[in-house]
Amino acid sequence: MFAFGQANAQDSIEPKEADHKLVAYGKKERQVLHLWLPKTKTPAPLVLHYHGGGFLGGDIRKKTQSRTAAICNAAGIAYADVEYRLLNQAMLHEIMRDCSRAVQFLRYNAEKYNLDKTRVGAYGESAGAGASLWMATKDDLADPKSKDPVLRESSRLTAAAGFWVQATYDIVQWPKILDLPPEKTPYWGFLKFWKPQLSEERFNELRKDLDMLGNMDKGDPPMMFTPGKQDKGVHSRRFVDALGKRAPFFCLQFTVYRVFQLDLPQIKRLLCHQKCTFKS
């Protein structure tokens, strides 16, 4: 789920061309994904990758070859690379739902692609790690009454991981987490731009919706993230420290992984985990 493709034992595996390219999982232009499928008789577990870029950039369209996907496929794991809208096209809570819709779309098409709906993990870098964390901590978005059959599917993950994650997208909390004055806090300008355009009630609703720290609970899946950098920027280890302090309250399996690769046995353990028993 991390850059496990760099492990020495896997260096000999060549990049693989996506089996399905630019598959539309929604109606918006950037709601597309590439999909790599293993040759398995039984339904395959699935890993979704979300790119970084601060929700300001990133493009998968020409990235149709992947060694990471090939390594997953060789181990019997399906792999998807997901594109989503950016902040010049949508608000952040809408972008998060692009990411979760990709999960719901692949669950809806599980029979078509021979996927195991019960074993679905996500990972990414920076913004992609944050999106994976958001999906891991957000209550199920499945709407059984939706006219859209994709949205009737579960959005919940079996596991989440990533590099350089942010602990919450409630930017109001960032000055305290990063120990910075608000005016020097990353993305504070976005907060100042949007707050006057929203009612106080709506502003607080979005703060809650985007607060992964606050949304953590006993039903969340195992998570594994790299420790972050020794600074006060968007990749600060202070975010991971905040998550690590919160997770034990809910008996969550939260691991700080201190190298930049993760072997396939660890991937499979995460996707096939047994939830820990909640202790009050």
Order of alpha helices (4+ residues) and beta strands (2+ residues): beta-beta-beta-beta-beta-alpha-beta-alpha-alpha-beta-alpha-beta-alpha-alpha-alpha-alpha-beta-alpha-beta-alpha
